[in-house]
Amino acid sequence: MSQLPLLSILIWLPIAAGVAVLALGSGPRAGQGKVVALVASVLAFVLSLPLYAGFDLATAQMQFVERLPWIARFDVYYHLGIDGISLPLILLTTFLTPLVIIAGWEVIKTRPAQYFAAFLVLEGLMIGVFAALDGLLFYVFWEAMLIPMFLIIGIWGGERRIYATVKFFLYTFLGSVFMLIALIYMYLQAGSYSILDFHALPLTMQEQVLIFLAFLVAFAVKVPMWPVHTWLPDAHVEAPTGGSVILAAVLLKMGGYGFVRFSLPIAPDASHALDWLMIGLSLIGIVYIAFVALAQQDMKKLIAYSSIAHMGFVTLGFFVIFSITANAAGSGDGARLALQGGMVQMISHGLISGALFLCVGVMYDRLHSRQISAYGGVVNTMPKFAALMVFFALANAGLPGTSGFVGEFFVILGSYQASFWLAFLAATTLIFGAAYTLWLVKRVIFGEVANDGVASLQDIGSRELFMLAVLAVAVLLLGVWPAPLVELMEQSLGNLLIHISQSKL
């Protein structure tokens, strides 16, 4: 398997399968199209496992590298490779896509072929973002994945889907323009679009600050960070269930990935100088957005704001490292712990937020309402579902033993070495997260049966039980045994810390 171009296969297999599903159409052969979509997504997951099995944990070098000429005139290459930072995100993508296909199996009645094809194409493009080692190739994948998500929200979304889609597209596309300017400038300096060449590029402080700010606009929108977060709740509310899952679980992680792959190693001095800005915006996201989540009456909006708050932990973990190393009481271990916490939080949040959106989708498919007031006493009619939703809600609140606790705990421990108050403000999310999550569960799941609609609910069947149970096992496994994930990232994050500790000035 190590001789195969696995990364190219993982990118182009889902895209080719998406074209095949489109060719089968939504007519009499729609059932065949769904089978092709499911088989292709499962096959992509199976083929991603040899990446983990064959991954060398002892090195920080790029592995499974592929490099072919693409646009020779501008020294642009089809250059792919992975390290301990990108591999977990690729595995997350291939793991969740089959579950999204299963989630829409019986629910999507309008244009099912186009729906499943859009997710397959999106999967290939997302893997391309995480695997690209050429800056221009990265940008092409980054922009191209907007198209299937644009269609998913715009065609299968809710009543205000056009508004949400246009807002999503404008925010993300305009942010990416600044990234393209930075990439072109670095190409002119380095004579290459290689991301690894960008890392070694000597840059003045002024150049670093401008490049950092250009990347900040693009990646902050994607995370999303306050105050450029307003597109996310609208997109989540209007998106179909599968769109919300992928949007929260994978697309948001691309902003965090961008900070680690581009901002920190390319502009380490600017990252250090502007760490106060990133820490401040992260803490606003953690604290302020938690209060906004408390006020929501729409389940999807509550979970969307919860996502913003939890992603604040990711950016906090990535940028508090400078304060830790600058503090006399801090240490390299504290910085590494915070960085690891940010990465673990990205994977954990992908699993938990995806599961919570699937839970909302299960209820919406039955009552066609996302309003909290439309429910109450669901545990009386859907006990299996209620047990799983309560489990995911507790994981979202950071219950020890679940993946939701691990990443946040790492970041809090690391932040403590920088400042007690930083750790204190970060730790408030354990209180606020429990507040809005348990407030949701109390009103929706527990109590007496609220109305005839809830009384008529039927518990989840084998299809829904399977997809939620698989996610529950993953959340529990990562919470109890995070060592494989931490070991996978160890060398790459250690190498990143060494790199950013060396000034380019």
N, C-alpha and C positions, 0 to 999 in steps of 0.2 A: 504493500500500500504506500510505503514511503517514496516509491518511484513514480507514483501517479501525481499529476498536477491537481492535488486535492482542492486547493483553494479555488482554482478556476472551475473545477467541477461543481463546487458548492455555490459559486456565483451563477454559473450559466445553466446548470441543471434546472433549478426552479424557474428561471426565465424561459427556457425552452419548453418546460412543462406548462407554463402559463400560456404560451402561444398555442400549444396543443389543445389546451382546455378551451381557448377561444375558438379554435377551429371546429371543435365538436359542437359548440353553440349551446343555446338554452332551449332547444327544441326537444325532440324525442331522445336525443343522445345526452341530455343534461346529466342524467345519472352516471353515465360513463365519464363525463367531465369531472364530476365530484370525486369519483374513484381515482382518476388520474391525479387530481390535485392532492388527495390524501396520500397516495402512494409516493408521489414525488416529494412531498414535505417530510414524510417518514424516512424516505431514502436519504434525503439531505441530512436529517438528524443522525442516521446511522453512519453516514460517511464522514460526519464531523467528529465522531468518536475516535477514529484513528489519529486525528490531530492531537487529542489529549493523550492517547496511549503512546504515541511516538514522540511526544514533546520532551525535550531534554531540560530537566529542572535545574541543571547545574550551570546553565549559561544564560546570559542576558541578550545574546545575539538573536537576530531575526532567524526564524526557522521556516521550513517549507517554502523557501524563496523561489519565485518564478520571475524571470526578467526577459522581456522580448521588446524589440524596437516597435514603437507605435507611430510617433510623429518625429522622424529622424531630424528634420530641419531645425526643430526647436529642442532637440535632445530630450524628448518625452518618451517614456518607456511604459509598457504594460508591466508594472513592477509590483509584485505581491509578496507578502511575508507576514508572519505573526510572531508576537512575543507573549509574555505572561500577562500583558495588559489587554491585548486584543482578543486572545483566545477565549477567555471567559465570556466575553460579549458575543462572540460568534456562536458559542455553545448555547447561550441564552436565546439567541435568535432562532436557531434550528430547533430548540426544545419547545418554544412557544408556538411556532407557526403551525405544526400539526394540531395543536389544541384549538387554535383559532379556526382552522378548517372544520374540525369536529363541532365546534360551537355553532357554526353557521349551517351545519348539515341539513337540518330540518326547518330552520328559521327563515333562510333567505329564499323567497319565492320569486322576486323580481330579478331578472337577468342573473341567474346564479353562475353561469359560465364566466361572465365578466367579473363578478365578485371574487370568485376563487382565483381567477387568473391574476387579478390585481394584487392579491396577497402573495402569490408565488413570485411575481415580478418584483414586488417590494422586498421579499425575503432576499432574493439574489442581490439586489442593489444595496441593502443594508449590510450584508456580508462583505460586499465590495468596499464599503466605507471603512470597515474595521480591518480589512486586509491590505488596502492600498498603501504602497510605500512611495508612490510618485504623487507629488502635490497636485498636478493637473488631473490625474486619474482620480484622486480622492475627491476633487471638486466636482468632477463629472458625476460620480456616484452620488455625492452629497446632494446635488441639485436634481438629478434624475429621480431620486426616490420621492421627491415632492409630487411627482405626477400621479403615481398610483394612489398615494394617500389623498391627494386632491380629489381624485375620482371616487374613492371609497366614501369620503365624507359627503361629497357633492351629490352623489347618485343615491346612496343608501342611507343617508342621514335623516335627521328629523325635519321639523317644519322650517327652521331657520338655517338649514344646511348651507345655502348659498352664501349667506352672510358669514357664517363660521368658516367656510372653505376659503373665501376670498381673504378674510382676515388672517387665517393660518398661512396662506400662500404669501401674502404681502410681507408679513413680519419675517418669515424665514428667508424669503428670497432677497429682500432688501438687506437683511443682516449678512447674507452670504456675499453680496457685492463687495463689501469691505474686505472679506477674507480673500476674494479673488485678487483685489488690488495688492494685498500683502504678499500673496503667492507670486504674483508677477514681479514685484519689486525684489523679492529674494531670489527669484530666477535670474534677474539681471545682475545681481551681485555674485551669485554662485555659479552661473552658467549651466545650471541643472535644476530640474524640478524634484530631485530626490529629497525626500523628507529627512533622511539621515544626513545629507549634505547641508540641509537647512540647520540641523542641530549643531553642526560644527562651524557654522558661518560666524565670523567675527563681526560684531555689530556695535556701534556706538550706543550710548545711553539714549540719545534722542531717537535713533532708529528702533531700538528695542521698545521704547514707550509707544511709538506710533504703531508698530507691528502688534504689540500686545493689545492696544485699544481696538485695532481693526479686528483681531481675532475675538476680543471680548464681545463686540457687537454681535458677531455671528453665533458664538457659542452660548452667550447669555440668553439669547432669544430661544435657543434650542433647549436649554436646561429645564424650564425657563427660570431666570432670576428676576426678582423684583427690580425695576418696575416694568420690565418688558414681558411680563407673564400673562397679560390679559387675554391673549389669544387662546390660551390653553383651556380654561373652563368652557368657553364657547365651543371649541373644537370637540372636547370630550362629550359635552351634553348632546351635541347634534350627531356625532359619529355613531355608526352602528356598533354593537358590542365588540366585534372583532377589531374594528378600527381603534376603539378606545384602549383595548388590551395592548396592541402593538405600539400605539402612540405613547402610552405610559411606560410600557415595559422596555421598549427598545429605542424609539426615536428620541426620547428625552435623554437617554444615556449618551447619545452622540455628542451632546454639548460637553458633558463631563469628560468623555474620551478626547475631545478636541483640546481641552485644557491640558491634559496629561501628555498628549502626543505632540502638540504644537506650542502652546503658550509657555509652559514651564521650561522645556528644554531649549527653545529657540530664543526666548527673551527672559533668562533667569534673573538678570539684574532689575529689569522692569517689573517682573513678577514680585521680586522682593520689595521694591520701592512702592508698589501699589497694592501690597498685600492687605493694607488697612481697608482699602476700598472693597476688595473681594470679601474680606471677613465681615465688614459692615453690611454689605448687601446680603450675604449668606445669613447673618443673624436676623436681619429684617424678615427674610423669607421664612426662617424657622419660627420666629415669635409672632410677628404681625399676621402672617398668612394663616397661622393656626387659629387666631381669633376670627378671621374671616370665615374659616371652615366651620367654626361653631355656629355661625349665623345662617348657614345654608338650609334650605328646605328641599332641595333636589339632591337625591342620593349621589348622582354622578358628579354634580358640582362639588359636593362635600369631599368626595374621593379625589377629584381633580385638584382642589386646593390642598388637600393632604399630600398629594404628590409634590406640589411646589415646596411645601414645608420640609418634606423628607429629603428632597433633592438639595435643599440648602445645606444639609449635612455633608453632601458630596463635595461641594465647592469649599465648604469650611475645612474639611479634612485636607483638601489639596493645597490650600493657601495658608493655613495656620502653621505649616511646617517652618516657615521663615521666622515666625515669632518664637517658636519652640527653640530653634537653634540659636536665636539671638539672646534668649533668656539664659542667664548664668546657671539656673537650676534645670534648664532643659537638657536634652540629650538627643543623639542621633536615633536612639531607639524610640523616643517619643515621636520624632518626626516620621519615622517609618510606620509607627503604629497609626498615626493620623492618616497617612497616605493609604495604608492598607484598609483602614476603616472606610475611607471614601470609596475605594474600589468595591469592597464587600457590600457597602450600602447600595451601590448601583445594581449589583446582581440581586440582592435581597429585595430591593424595592421593585425590580422588574417582576419578580415572582409574586409578591404580595399584592401590588397594585393591579397586576393582570388578573389575579384571582378575585379581587374585590369587584372589578368591573364585570367579570364573568358572573359573579353572584347577582349583581344588579341586573344583568342581562337575563338571567334565569327568571327573576321576578317580573321584569318588563314583558317578557314573552307571554306571561300568563295574564297580567292585569293591564298591560299597556300604559303604565304610569311609573314615573320615576320619583314622584312626590312622596316624601316620608309620611305625610298625613294620610295617604291612601292605604297605608299598611298598619299593622299592629297585631300581635299575637300569631305571627307566622309559624312559630314553633309548634302550635297546636295542630296545624294541618300539614306542615312540611318539616318534620323532626330531623330527617337526615340532612336536608339542606341547611336547616338552622344550626346544626352542630358544626358544619363546615364553615358557614359564614362567621359564626362566633369565633372559631379558631383563627380565621384570617384577620378578623377585627382585632383580636388580642395580639397577633403577630404585628399588625400595623401599629399598635400601641407600644411595641417594644417589649413584649413579654419574654423574660429569660427562657431559653430553651428553643426559641424560634429565631429564624434568620434576622428578623427585625431588630433584635437586641444586639447582635454581634457587631455590625458595622457602626451603629450609633455609640455603643460602649467604647469601641476602639477610638473613635473620634473624640469623645468626651475625655477619655484618659489622656490622649495626646494633647488636647487643648489645655488640660490642667497644667501641663508643664510650661505652657506659654503664659497663662493667666487664670487665676481662680475664677474671675468674673466671666471670662470667655467660656470656660467649662460650665459655669452656672447657667448662663443664658442658653447654651446649647442643650443642657440637661432639662430645661423647662419643656422641651418637646415631649419628654416622657410623661409629663403631666398633661400638657395640652393635647397631645396625641390620644392619650387615654380618655380625655374629656370629650372631644368631638366624636371619637370612634365609639365609645361606650354609650354616648347619648344617642347615636344613630341606632345601635343595636337594641337599646332599651325600647325605643319607639317603634322599631320595625319588627323585631323578632319576639320580644317578650310581652307579657300582659294577656288580657282576654282578646278573643277574636274581635277585631274592630268593626268589620262590616261583612256583608254577604260575599263580596269579592274575595276576601281573605278566606272565608269559610269554604269557598268552592275550589280553593287551590289544591293541586295535586303535587305530591312530593316528586323529587327529581327521579328520572329514569336512569337506566344504565349508562346512556351516553353522557348525560350531565354529571352523573356520579363519577364516571371515569376521569373526566377532564379536571374536576375539582379535587378528586382524591390524589391524582398525580401531582398537582401543585402543592397539596397539603404535605405530601411525603417530601417533596423537594424543600419546602420551607422548614420542615422539622429536621431534615437531614443536615441542612446547612447551619441550622441553629445549634444542633447538638455536636456536629462534627465539621467545623469550618476549616480544619487543617488542610485538606486537599486543595481548596481554593486559595488559601493563604500561601501554601507552598508553591502553587502554580505562578503566583505573582511575585514571589520573594525576590528572585534575581533581577527581574526587570525593574521593579520599584527601587531596589537597592542601587542599581545602576543609574536610575533617574536621579536619585538623591545625590549621588556623587557628582553627576553632571551639573546639576543646578547649584551645587555648593561652590563651583569653580566660576568665578566672575569672568565675563568676556571683555571687561574694560581694561 
